[in-house]
Amino acid sequence: MLKRYFTIKGSGVTEIEINRSRFIGYVERVETEEQAQAFIASLKKKHWDATHNCSAYIIGEHDQIQKADDDGEPSGTAGKPILEVLKKNHVKDTAVVVTRYFGGIKLGAGGLIRAYGKGASEALKAGTIVERVLHDLYQFELDYTFLGKIENELRAKPQYIIDHIGYLDMVTVSVLVETGQEAPLIEWMTDLTSGQVKISQGESRYIEFDKEVSDT
């Protein structure tokens, strides 16, 4: 599993107008090529009357699947600039469709490249790029006398996330910490409790953090 990577939070849609042409940008998180193709097909069906429905997607831990489609626009003026926006923002498992309704004014090759790139950038902003960071879950079982101090100190340290606190005979504090950064947490908790703590590890998971979008 990757320790960290960028993707889209979920989905988004936006619209811009350039020289009377409408460009509607859609973005969706997709984990397989079949999902990406289904997403594109659904928008082609929705906008059956559009001049073009251009698209691109990147899928896989190592970006092994990359596709771009100009959908009738001059070669390299639509799908490729959409794909380049995805690459520039380093997003994975993401598909974008930019639908165009022609407004009567030709944009030329350069104008099309800029328009589709802008449409893709705006779509990513609408969908929100997130960084997914792999975290490990550690469970600390300790006496109630330690809880107040530990809870206050944990909340003051942004690198640690309190996932859950369980109250039984002993209190169990479950903490998420970025994978590879667990040693300082374990040492710190051991020191705070003078070694009076039982430590176990749970399942790892991704935590998402918002990121700014880079334009073309």
CYANA upper distance limits for C-alpha pairs under 8 A (distance plus 0.5 A):
  2 LEU  CA     61 GLU  CA      7.70
  2 LEU  CA    134 LEU  CA      7.86
  3 LYS  CA    133 VAL  CA      6.38
  3 LYS  CA    134 LEU  CA      5.46
  3 LYS  CA    179 THR  CA      7.46
  4 ARG  CA    131 GLU  CA      7.25
  4 ARG  CA    132 ARG  CA      5.91
  4 ARG  CA    133 VAL  CA      4.81
  4 ARG  CA    134 LEU  CA      6.50
  5 TYR  CA     90 HIS  CA      8.38
  5 TYR  CA     91 VAL  CA      7.79
  5 TYR  CA     92 LYS  CA      7.78
  5 TYR  CA    131 GLU  CA      6.06
  5 TYR  CA    132 ARG  CA      5.90
  5 TYR  CA    133 VAL  CA      7.27
  6 PHE  CA     89 ASN  CA      8.37
  6 PHE  CA     90 HIS  CA      6.70
  6 PHE  CA     91 VAL  CA      5.17
  6 PHE  CA     92 LYS  CA      6.58
  6 PHE  CA    129 ILE  CA      7.27
  6 PHE  CA    130 VAL  CA      6.14
  6 PHE  CA    131 GLU  CA      4.85
  6 PHE  CA    132 ARG  CA      6.52
  7 THR  CA     29 ARG  CA      7.62
  7 THR  CA     90 HIS  CA      8.39
  7 THR  CA     91 VAL  CA      5.07
  7 THR  CA     92 LYS  CA      5.56
  7 THR  CA     93 ASP  CA      6.75
  7 THR  CA     94 THR  CA      6.85
  7 THR  CA    129 ILE  CA      6.22
  7 THR  CA    130 VAL  CA      6.11
  7 THR  CA    131 GLU  CA      7.00
  7 THR  CA    132 ARG  CA      7.88
  8 ILE  CA     27 VAL  CA      8.34
  8 ILE  CA     28 GLU  CA      7.44
  8 ILE  CA     29 ARG  CA      6.08
  8 ILE  CA     91 VAL  CA      7.68
  8 ILE  CA     92 LYS  CA      8.49
  8 ILE  CA     93 ASP  CA      8.33
  8 ILE  CA     94 THR  CA      6.88
  8 ILE  CA    124 LEU  CA      7.67
  8 ILE  CA    127 GLY  CA      6.68
  8 ILE  CA    128 THR  CA      6.32
  8 ILE  CA    129 ILE  CA      5.02
  8 ILE  CA    130 VAL  CA      6.30
  9 LYS  CA     29 ARG  CA      7.52
  9 LYS  CA    127 GLY  CA      6.72
  9 LYS  CA    128 THR  CA      6.11
  9 LYS  CA    129 ILE  CA      6.37
  9 LYS  CA    130 VAL  CA      6.26
 10 GLY  CA     28 GLU  CA      6.34
 10 GLY  CA     29 ARG  CA      5.84
 10 GLY  CA    127 GLY  CA      6.78
 10 GLY  CA    128 THR  CA      8.29
 11 SER  CA     26 TYR  CA      7.93
 11 SER  CA     27 VAL  CA      5.77
 11 SER  CA     28 GLU  CA      4.82
 11 SER  CA     29 ARG  CA      6.88
 11 SER  CA    126 ALA  CA      8.31
 11 SER  CA    127 GLY  CA      5.36
 12 GLY  CA     26 TYR  CA      6.27
 12 GLY  CA     27 VAL  CA      5.78
 12 GLY  CA     28 GLU  CA      7.29
 12 GLY  CA    123 ALA  CA      6.70
 12 GLY  CA    124 LEU  CA      7.74
 12 GLY  CA    125 LYS  CA      8.47
 12 GLY  CA    126 ALA  CA      5.38
 12 GLY  CA    127 GLY  CA      4.38
 12 GLY  CA    128 THR  CA      8.17
 13 VAL  CA     24 ILE  CA      7.66
 13 VAL  CA     25 GLY  CA      6.02
 13 VAL  CA     26 TYR  CA      5.01
 13 VAL  CA     27 VAL  CA      7.03
 13 VAL  CA    123 ALA  CA      6.19
 13 VAL  CA    126 ALA  CA      6.40
 13 VAL  CA    127 GLY  CA      7.46
 14 THR  CA     24 ILE  CA      6.28
 14 THR  CA     25 GLY  CA      5.76
 14 THR  CA     26 TYR  CA      7.25
 14 THR  CA    119 GLY  CA      8.50
 14 THR  CA    122 GLU  CA      7.02
 14 THR  CA    123 ALA  CA      6.21
 14 THR  CA    126 ALA  CA      6.83
 15 GLU  CA     22 ARG  CA      7.48
 15 GLU  CA     23 PHE  CA      6.14
 15 GLU  CA     24 ILE  CA      4.80
 15 GLU  CA     25 GLY  CA      6.54
 15 GLU  CA    119 GLY  CA      7.97
 15 GLU  CA    122 GLU  CA      8.46
 16 ILE  CA     22 ARG  CA      6.53
 16 ILE  CA     23 PHE  CA      5.85
 16 ILE  CA     24 ILE  CA      7.03
 16 ILE  CA    119 GLY  CA      7.52
 17 GLU  CA     21 SER  CA      6.06
 17 GLU  CA     22 ARG  CA      5.13
 17 GLU  CA     23 PHE  CA      6.56
 18 ILE  CA     22 ARG  CA      7.11
 18 ILE  CA     23 PHE  CA      8.10
 18 ILE  CA    115 ALA  CA      7.66
 19 ASN  CA    103 GLY  CA      7.49
 19 ASN  CA    105 ILE  CA      6.76
 19 ASN  CA    107 LEU  CA      8.19
 20 ARG  CA    102 PHE  CA      7.86
 20 ARG  CA    103 GLY  CA      4.94
 20 ARG  CA    104 GLY  CA      7.46
 20 ARG  CA    105 ILE  CA      7.41
 21 SER  CA    100 ARG  CA      7.24
 21 SER  CA    101 TYR  CA      6.08
 21 SER  CA    102 PHE  CA      5.21
 21 SER  CA    103 GLY  CA      4.56
 21 SER  CA    104 GLY  CA      7.78
 21 SER  CA    105 ILE  CA      7.99
 22 ARG  CA     99 THR  CA      8.34
 22 ARG  CA    100 ARG  CA      6.06
 22 ARG  CA    101 TYR  CA      5.58
 22 ARG  CA    102 PHE  CA      7.26
 22 ARG  CA    103 GLY  CA      7.58
 23 PHE  CA     98 VAL  CA      6.75
 23 PHE  CA     99 THR  CA      6.01
 23 PHE  CA    100 ARG  CA      5.17
 23 PHE  CA    101 TYR  CA      7.18
 23 PHE  CA    115 ALA  CA      8.28
 23 PHE  CA    116 TYR  CA      8.18
 23 PHE  CA    119 GLY  CA      6.80
 24 ILE  CA     98 VAL  CA      5.95
 24 ILE  CA     99 THR  CA      5.48
 24 ILE  CA    100 ARG  CA      7.02
 24 ILE  CA    119 GLY  CA      7.37
 25 GLY  CA     96 VAL  CA      7.58
 25 GLY  CA     97 VAL  CA      6.33
 25 GLY  CA     98 VAL  CA      4.88
 25 GLY  CA     99 THR  CA      6.88
 25 GLY  CA    119 GLY  CA      5.88
 25 GLY  CA    120 ALA  CA      6.55
 25 GLY  CA    122 GLU  CA      7.48
 25 GLY  CA    123 ALA  CA      5.44
 26 TYR  CA     96 VAL  CA      6.04
 26 TYR  CA     97 VAL  CA      5.64
 26 TYR  CA     98 VAL  CA      6.77
 26 TYR  CA    120 ALA  CA      8.32
 26 TYR  CA    123 ALA  CA      6.02
 27 VAL  CA     94 THR  CA      7.63
 27 VAL  CA     95 ALA  CA      6.18
 27 VAL  CA     96 VAL  CA      4.94
 27 VAL  CA     97 VAL  CA      7.03
 27 VAL  CA    123 ALA  CA      6.23
 27 VAL  CA    124 LEU  CA      6.90
 27 VAL  CA    127 GLY  CA      6.82
 28 GLU  CA     39 PHE  CA      8.11
 28 GLU  CA     94 THR  CA      6.41
 28 GLU  CA     95 ALA  CA      5.93
 28 GLU  CA     96 VAL  CA      7.12
 28 GLU  CA    127 GLY  CA      8.02
 29 ARG  CA     93 ASP  CA      6.27
 29 ARG  CA     94 THR  CA      5.22
 29 ARG  CA     95 ALA  CA      6.95
 30 VAL  CA     35 GLN  CA      6.18
 30 VAL  CA     36 ALA  CA      6.23
 30 VAL  CA     59 ILE  CA      7.85
 30 VAL  CA     93 ASP  CA      5.51
 30 VAL  CA     94 THR  CA      5.96
 30 VAL  CA     95 ALA  CA      7.05
 31 GLU  CA     35 GLN  CA      7.28
 31 GLU  CA     36 ALA  CA      8.32
 31 GLU  CA     59 ILE  CA      6.91
 31 GLU  CA     60 GLY  CA      7.85
 31 GLU  CA     93 ASP  CA      5.71
 31 GLU  CA     94 THR  CA      8.28
 32 THR  CA     36 ALA  CA      7.01
 32 THR  CA     59 ILE  CA      7.14
 32 THR  CA     60 GLY  CA      8.40
 32 THR  CA     93 ASP  CA      8.08
 33 GLU  CA     37 GLN  CA      6.63
 33 GLU  CA     59 ILE  CA      7.53
 33 GLU  CA     65 ILE  CA      8.19
 34 GLU  CA     38 ALA  CA      6.59
 35 GLN  CA     39 PHE  CA      6.62
 36 ALA  CA     40 ILE  CA      6.80
 36 ALA  CA     57 TYR  CA      7.53
 36 ALA  CA     94 THR  CA      8.44
 36 ALA  CA     95 ALA  CA      6.51
 37 GLN  CA     41 ALA  CA      6.51
 38 ALA  CA     42 SER  CA      6.58
 39 PHE  CA     43 LEU  CA      7.06
 39 PHE  CA     95 ALA  CA      8.45
 40 ILE  CA     44 LYS  CA      6.77
 40 ILE  CA     55 SER  CA      7.72
 40 ILE  CA     97 VAL  CA      7.08
 41 ALA  CA     45 LYS  CA      6.69
 42 SER  CA     46 LYS  CA      6.65
 43 LEU  CA     47 HIS  CA      6.39
 43 LEU  CA     53 ASN  CA      8.18
 43 LEU  CA     97 VAL  CA      8.23
 44 LYS  CA     48 TRP  CA      5.98
 44 LYS  CA     53 ASN  CA      6.73
 47 HIS  CA     53 ASN  CA      8.22
 47 HIS  CA     99 THR  CA      8.04
 50 ALA  CA     99 THR  CA      7.25
 50 ALA  CA    100 ARG  CA      6.54
 50 ALA  CA    101 TYR  CA      5.68
 50 ALA  CA    102 PHE  CA      8.38
 51 THR  CA     99 THR  CA      8.21
 51 THR  CA    100 ARG  CA      6.18
 51 THR  CA    101 TYR  CA      5.68
 51 THR  CA    102 PHE  CA      6.51
 52 HIS  CA     71 ASP  CA      6.34
 52 HIS  CA     72 GLY  CA      7.11
 52 HIS  CA     73 GLU  CA      7.70
 52 HIS  CA     99 THR  CA      6.26
 52 HIS  CA    100 ARG  CA      5.71
 52 HIS  CA    101 TYR  CA      7.60
 53 ASN  CA     70 ASP  CA      8.39
 53 ASN  CA     71 ASP  CA      6.55
 53 ASN  CA     97 VAL  CA      6.96
 53 ASN  CA     98 VAL  CA      6.36
 53 ASN  CA     99 THR  CA      4.83
 53 ASN  CA    100 ARG  CA      6.88
 54 CYS  CA     68 ALA  CA      8.41
 54 CYS  CA     69 ASP  CA      6.14
 54 CYS  CA     70 ASP  CA      5.64
 54 CYS  CA     71 ASP  CA      5.79
 54 CYS  CA     78 ALA  CA      6.68
 54 CYS  CA     79 GLY  CA      6.21
 54 CYS  CA     97 VAL  CA      6.08
 54 CYS  CA     98 VAL  CA      5.79
 54 CYS  CA     99 THR  CA      6.69
 55 SER  CA     68 ALA  CA      6.24
 55 SER  CA     69 ASP  CA      5.76
 55 SER  CA     70 ASP  CA      7.45
 55 SER  CA     71 ASP  CA      8.41
 55 SER  CA     78 ALA  CA      8.13
 55 SER  CA     79 GLY  CA      5.79
 55 SER  CA     82 ILE  CA      7.31
 55 SER  CA     83 LEU  CA      8.44
 55 SER  CA     95 ALA  CA      7.90
 55 SER  CA     96 VAL  CA      6.04
 55 SER  CA     97 VAL  CA      4.78
 55 SER  CA     98 VAL  CA      6.68
 56 ALA  CA     66 GLN  CA      7.93
 56 ALA  CA     67 LYS  CA      5.91
 56 ALA  CA     68 ALA  CA      4.63
 56 ALA  CA     69 ASP  CA      6.75
 56 ALA  CA     79 GLY  CA      6.16
 56 ALA  CA     80 LYS  CA      7.91
 56 ALA  CA     82 ILE  CA      6.50
 56 ALA  CA     83 LEU  CA      5.74
 56 ALA  CA     95 ALA  CA      6.37
 56 ALA  CA     96 VAL  CA      6.08
 56 ALA  CA     97 VAL  CA      7.26
 57 TYR  CA     65 ILE  CA      8.30
 57 TYR  CA     66 GLN  CA      6.27
 57 TYR  CA     67 LYS  CA      6.04
 57 TYR  CA     68 ALA  CA      7.20
 57 TYR  CA     83 LEU  CA      7.09
 57 TYR  CA     86 LEU  CA      8.15
 57 TYR  CA     93 ASP  CA      7.94
 57 TYR  CA     94 THR  CA      6.12
 57 TYR  CA     95 ALA  CA      4.62
 57 TYR  CA     96 VAL  CA      6.75
 58 ILE  CA     63 ASP  CA      6.37
 58 ILE  CA     64 GLN  CA      8.15
 58 ILE  CA     65 ILE  CA      6.15
 58 ILE  CA     66 GLN  CA      5.12
 58 ILE  CA     67 LYS  CA      7.33
 58 ILE  CA     83 LEU  CA      8.25
 58 ILE  CA     86 LEU  CA      7.90
 58 ILE  CA     91 VAL  CA      8.03
 58 ILE  CA     92 LYS  CA      6.16
 58 ILE  CA     93 ASP  CA      6.11
 58 ILE  CA     94 THR  CA      6.14
 58 ILE  CA     95 ALA  CA      7.10
 59 ILE  CA     63 ASP  CA      5.91
 59 ILE  CA     64 GLN  CA      7.02
 59 ILE  CA     65 ILE  CA      5.56
 59 ILE  CA     66 GLN  CA      7.11
 59 ILE  CA     92 LYS  CA      6.07
 59 ILE  CA     93 ASP  CA      4.72
 59 ILE  CA     94 THR  CA      7.05
 60 GLY  CA     64 GLN  CA      6.05
 60 GLY  CA     65 ILE  CA      6.82
 60 GLY  CA     92 LYS  CA      7.06
 60 GLY  CA     93 ASP  CA      6.72
 61 GLU  CA     92 LYS  CA      7.71
 63 ASP  CA     92 LYS  CA      7.06
 66 GLN  CA     83 LEU  CA      8.45
 67 LYS  CA     83 LEU  CA      8.13
 68 ALA  CA     79 GLY  CA      5.01
 68 ALA  CA     80 LYS  CA      6.29
 68 ALA  CA     82 ILE  CA      8.14
 68 ALA  CA     83 LEU  CA      6.83
 69 ASP  CA     78 ALA  CA      7.79
 69 ASP  CA     79 GLY  CA      5.09
 69 ASP  CA     80 LYS  CA      7.98
 70 ASP  CA     74 PRO  CA      7.57
 70 ASP  CA     75 SER  CA      6.90
 70 ASP  CA     76 GLY  CA      7.34
 70 ASP  CA     77 THR  CA      7.44
 70 ASP  CA     78 ALA  CA      5.51
 70 ASP  CA     79 GLY  CA      5.12
 70 ASP  CA     80 LYS  CA      8.08
 71 ASP  CA     79 GLY  CA      8.43
 73 GLU  CA     77 THR  CA      7.11
 73 GLU  CA     78 ALA  CA      7.03
 74 PRO  CA     78 ALA  CA      8.19
 74 PRO  CA    109 ALA  CA      7.86
 76 GLY  CA     80 LYS  CA      5.86
 76 GLY  CA     81 PRO  CA      7.89
 76 GLY  CA    113 ILE  CA      8.41
 77 THR  CA     81 PRO  CA      7.08
 77 THR  CA    109 ALA  CA      6.53
 77 THR  CA    110 GLY  CA      8.07
 77 THR  CA    112 LEU  CA      6.18
 77 THR  CA    113 ILE  CA      5.27
 77 THR  CA    116 TYR  CA      8.19
 78 ALA  CA     82 ILE  CA      6.88
 78 ALA  CA    112 LEU  CA      7.15
 78 ALA  CA    113 ILE  CA      6.45
 78 ALA  CA    116 TYR  CA      6.05
 78 ALA  CA    117 GLY  CA      8.19
 79 GLY  CA     83 LEU  CA      6.69
 79 GLY  CA    116 TYR  CA      8.35
 80 LYS  CA     84 GLU  CA      6.59
 81 PRO  CA     85 VAL  CA      6.84
 81 PRO  CA    113 ILE  CA      6.34
 81 PRO  CA    114 ARG  CA      8.19
 81 PRO  CA    116 TYR  CA      6.86
 81 PRO  CA    117 GLY  CA      5.62
 82 ILE  CA     86 LEU  CA      7.15
 82 ILE  CA     96 VAL  CA      7.77
 82 ILE  CA    116 TYR  CA      6.64
 82 ILE  CA    117 GLY  CA      5.76
 82 ILE  CA    119 GLY  CA      8.43
 82 ILE  CA    120 ALA  CA      6.00
 83 LEU  CA     87 LYS  CA      6.80
 84 GLU  CA     88 LYS  CA      6.48
 84 GLU  CA    117 GLY  CA      8.29
 85 VAL  CA     89 ASN  CA      6.74
 85 VAL  CA    117 GLY  CA      6.86
 85 VAL  CA    120 ALA  CA      7.08
 85 VAL  CA    121 SER  CA      6.96
 85 VAL  CA    214 SER  CA      8.31
 85 VAL  CA    215 ASP  CA      7.63
 85 VAL  CA    216 THR  CA      6.67
 86 LEU  CA     90 HIS  CA      6.65
 86 LEU  CA     91 VAL  CA      6.21
 86 LEU  CA     92 LYS  CA      8.49
 86 LEU  CA     94 THR  CA      8.26
 87 LYS  CA     91 VAL  CA      7.00
 88 LYS  CA    214 SER  CA      7.50
 88 LYS  CA    216 THR  CA      8.39
 89 ASN  CA    213 VAL  CA      7.06
 89 ASN  CA    214 SER  CA      6.49
 91 VAL  CA    129 ILE  CA      8.25
 96 VAL  CA    120 ALA  CA      7.10
 96 VAL  CA    123 ALA  CA      7.91
 97 VAL  CA    120 ALA  CA      8.12
 98 VAL  CA    116 TYR  CA      7.23
 98 VAL  CA    119 GLY  CA      6.73
 98 VAL  CA    120 ALA  CA      7.17
107 LEU  CA    111 GLY  CA      5.23
107 LEU  CA    112 LEU  CA      6.27
108 GLY  CA    112 LEU  CA      6.61
109 ALA  CA    113 ILE  CA      6.77
110 GLY  CA    114 ARG  CA      6.82
111 GLY  CA    115 ALA  CA      6.52
112 LEU  CA    116 TYR  CA      6.53
113 ILE  CA    117 GLY  CA      6.50
114 ARG  CA    118 LYS  CA      6.47
114 ARG  CA    216 THR  CA      8.13
115 ALA  CA    119 GLY  CA      6.59
116 TYR  CA    120 ALA  CA      6.65
117 GLY  CA    121 SER  CA      6.72
117 GLY  CA    215 ASP  CA      8.33
117 GLY  CA    216 THR  CA      6.47
118 LYS  CA    122 GLU  CA      6.62
118 LYS  CA    215 ASP  CA      7.51
118 LYS  CA    216 THR  CA      7.19
119 GLY  CA    123 ALA  CA      6.68
120 ALA  CA    124 LEU  CA      6.83
121 SER  CA    125 LYS  CA      6.87
121 SER  CA    213 VAL  CA      7.55
121 SER  CA    214 SER  CA      7.72
121 SER  CA    215 ASP  CA      6.06
121 SER  CA    216 THR  CA      7.64
122 GLU  CA    126 ALA  CA      6.70
123 ALA  CA    127 GLY  CA      6.70
124 LEU  CA    128 THR  CA      6.29
124 LEU  CA    129 ILE  CA      6.93
124 LEU  CA    213 VAL  CA      7.35
125 LYS  CA    129 ILE  CA      7.45
125 LYS  CA    212 GLU  CA      8.33
125 LYS  CA    213 VAL  CA      6.60
128 THR  CA    210 ASP  CA      7.38
128 THR  CA    211 LYS  CA      7.88
128 THR  CA    213 VAL  CA      8.44
129 ILE  CA    210 ASP  CA      6.43
129 ILE  CA    211 LYS  CA      5.87
129 ILE  CA    212 GLU  CA      7.38
129 ILE  CA    213 VAL  CA      7.29
130 VAL  CA    208 GLU  CA      6.26
130 VAL  CA    209 PHE  CA      5.62
130 VAL  CA    210 ASP  CA      4.79
130 VAL  CA    211 LYS  CA      5.80
131 GLU  CA    208 GLU  CA      5.95
131 GLU  CA    209 PHE  CA      5.59
131 GLU  CA    210 ASP  CA      6.78
131 GLU  CA    211 LYS  CA      7.03
132 ARG  CA    206 TYR  CA      6.07
132 ARG  CA    207 ILE  CA      5.98
132 ARG  CA    208 GLU  CA      4.98
132 ARG  CA    209 PHE  CA      7.05
133 VAL  CA    178 GLU  CA      7.51
133 VAL  CA    206 TYR  CA      5.73
133 VAL  CA    207 ILE  CA      5.82
133 VAL  CA    208 GLU  CA      6.87
133 VAL  CA    209 PHE  CA      8.40
134 LEU  CA    178 GLU  CA      6.51
134 LEU  CA    179 THR  CA      6.34
134 LEU  CA    204 SER  CA      7.34
134 LEU  CA    205 ARG  CA      6.16
134 LEU  CA    206 TYR  CA      4.90
134 LEU  CA    207 ILE  CA      6.92
135 HIS  CA    176 LEU  CA      6.33
135 HIS  CA    177 VAL  CA      5.65
135 HIS  CA    178 GLU  CA      4.64
135 HIS  CA    179 THR  CA      5.34
135 HIS  CA    204 SER  CA      6.07
135 HIS  CA    205 ARG  CA      5.97
135 HIS  CA    206 TYR  CA      6.38
135 HIS  CA    207 ILE  CA      7.29
136 ASP  CA    176 LEU  CA      6.06
136 ASP  CA    177 VAL  CA      5.97
136 ASP  CA    178 GLU  CA      6.64
136 ASP  CA    179 THR  CA      5.92
136 ASP  CA    182 GLU  CA      8.21
136 ASP  CA    201 GLN  CA      8.07
136 ASP  CA    202 GLY  CA      7.64
136 ASP  CA    203 GLU  CA      7.06
136 ASP  CA    204 SER  CA      4.90
136 ASP  CA    205 ARG  CA      7.11
137 LEU  CA    174 SER  CA      7.20
137 LEU  CA    175 VAL  CA      6.17
137 LEU  CA    176 LEU  CA      5.09
137 LEU  CA    177 VAL  CA      7.10
137 LEU  CA    201 GLN  CA      6.33
137 LEU  CA    202 GLY  CA      5.45
137 LEU  CA    203 GLU  CA      6.46
137 LEU  CA    204 SER  CA      6.38
137 LEU  CA    205 ARG  CA      8.37
138 TYR  CA    174 SER  CA      6.13
138 TYR  CA    175 VAL  CA      5.80
138 TYR  CA    176 LEU  CA      6.91
138 TYR  CA    177 VAL  CA      8.30
138 TYR  CA    199 ILE  CA      7.47
138 TYR  CA    200 SER  CA      6.34
138 TYR  CA    201 GLN  CA      5.03
138 TYR  CA    202 GLY  CA      6.40
139 GLN  CA    172 THR  CA      6.86
139 GLN  CA    173 VAL  CA      6.18
139 GLN  CA    174 SER  CA      4.80
139 GLN  CA    175 VAL  CA      6.83
139 GLN  CA    199 ILE  CA      6.23
139 GLN  CA    200 SER  CA      5.71
139 GLN  CA    201 GLN  CA      6.56
139 GLN  CA    202 GLY  CA      7.63
140 PHE  CA    172 THR  CA      5.88
140 PHE  CA    173 VAL  CA      5.62
140 PHE  CA    174 SER  CA      6.77
140 PHE  CA    175 VAL  CA      8.46
140 PHE  CA    197 VAL  CA      6.74
140 PHE  CA    198 LYS  CA      6.19
140 PHE  CA    199 ILE  CA      5.36
140 PHE  CA    200 SER  CA      7.30
141 GLU  CA    170 MET  CA      6.86
141 GLU  CA    171 VAL  CA      6.18
141 GLU  CA    172 THR  CA      4.77
141 GLU  CA    173 VAL  CA      6.96
141 GLU  CA    197 VAL  CA      6.11
141 GLU  CA    198 LYS  CA      5.48
141 GLU  CA    199 ILE  CA      7.01
142 LEU  CA    146 PHE  CA      7.56
142 LEU  CA    147 LEU  CA      8.33
142 LEU  CA    170 MET  CA      6.24
142 LEU  CA    171 VAL  CA      6.04
142 LEU  CA    172 THR  CA      6.88
142 LEU  CA    193 THR  CA      8.34
142 LEU  CA    196 GLN  CA      7.11
142 LEU  CA    197 VAL  CA      5.42
142 LEU  CA    198 LYS  CA      7.15
143 ASP  CA    147 LEU  CA      7.74
143 ASP  CA    170 MET  CA      5.94
143 ASP  CA    171 VAL  CA      6.64
143 ASP  CA    196 GLN  CA      8.36
143 ASP  CA    197 VAL  CA      8.37
144 TYR  CA    148 GLY  CA      8.49
144 TYR  CA    170 MET  CA      7.02
144 TYR  CA    171 VAL  CA      6.41
146 PHE  CA    150 ILE  CA      6.63
146 PHE  CA    192 LEU  CA      8.49
146 PHE  CA    193 THR  CA      7.25
147 LEU  CA    151 GLU  CA      6.32
147 LEU  CA    171 VAL  CA      8.03
148 GLY  CA    152 ASN  CA      6.68
149 LYS  CA    153 GLU  CA      6.62
150 ILE  CA    154 LEU  CA      6.48
150 ILE  CA    189 MET  CA      8.44
150 ILE  CA    192 LEU  CA      8.04
151 GLU  CA    155 ARG  CA      6.73
152 ASN  CA    156 ALA  CA      6.97
153 GLU  CA    157 LYS  CA      7.15
154 LEU  CA    158 PRO  CA      8.34
154 LEU  CA    160 TYR  CA      6.95
154 LEU  CA    161 ILE  CA      8.06
154 LEU  CA    162 ILE  CA      7.83
155 ARG  CA    160 TYR  CA      8.15
155 ARG  CA    161 ILE  CA      8.13
155 ARG  CA    162 ILE  CA      8.10
159 GLN  CA    177 VAL  CA      7.16
159 GLN  CA    178 GLU  CA      8.05
160 TYR  CA    175 VAL  CA      7.04
160 TYR  CA    176 LEU  CA      6.42
160 TYR  CA    177 VAL  CA      5.78
160 TYR  CA    178 GLU  CA      8.45
161 ILE  CA    175 VAL  CA      6.01
161 ILE  CA    176 LEU  CA      5.48
161 ILE  CA    177 VAL  CA      7.17
162 ILE  CA    173 VAL  CA      7.78
162 ILE  CA    174 SER  CA      6.53
162 ILE  CA    175 VAL  CA      5.10
162 ILE  CA    176 LEU  CA      6.87
163 ASP  CA    173 VAL  CA      8.34
163 ASP  CA    174 SER  CA      5.86
163 ASP  CA    175 VAL  CA      5.89
163 ASP  CA    176 LEU  CA      6.87
164 HIS  CA    173 VAL  CA      6.66
164 HIS  CA    174 SER  CA      5.61
164 HIS  CA    175 VAL  CA      7.78
165 ILE  CA    171 VAL  CA      7.53
165 ILE  CA    172 THR  CA      6.10
165 ILE  CA    173 VAL  CA      5.12
165 ILE  CA    174 SER  CA      6.64
166 GLY  CA    171 VAL  CA      6.14
166 GLY  CA    172 THR  CA      5.43
166 GLY  CA    173 VAL  CA      7.03
167 TYR  CA    171 VAL  CA      5.31
167 TYR  CA    172 THR  CA      7.13
168 LEU  CA    172 THR  CA      8.47
177 VAL  CA    181 GLN  CA      7.01
177 VAL  CA    182 GLU  CA      6.61
177 VAL  CA    185 LEU  CA      8.35
178 GLU  CA    182 GLU  CA      7.53
181 GLN  CA    185 LEU  CA      7.98
182 GLU  CA    186 ILE  CA      6.76
183 ALA  CA    187 GLU  CA      6.65
184 PRO  CA    188 TRP  CA      6.43
185 LEU  CA    189 MET  CA      6.59
186 ILE  CA    190 THR  CA      6.56
187 GLU  CA    191 ASP  CA      6.70
188 TRP  CA    192 LEU  CA      6.67
189 MET  CA    193 THR  CA      6.77
189 MET  CA    197 VAL  CA      8.31
190 THR  CA    194 SER  CA      6.37
190 THR  CA    195 GLY  CA      5.20
190 THR  CA    196 GLN  CA      7.61
190 THR  CA    197 VAL  CA      7.08
191 ASP  CA    195 GLY  CA      6.73
193 THR  CA    197 VAL  CA      6.90
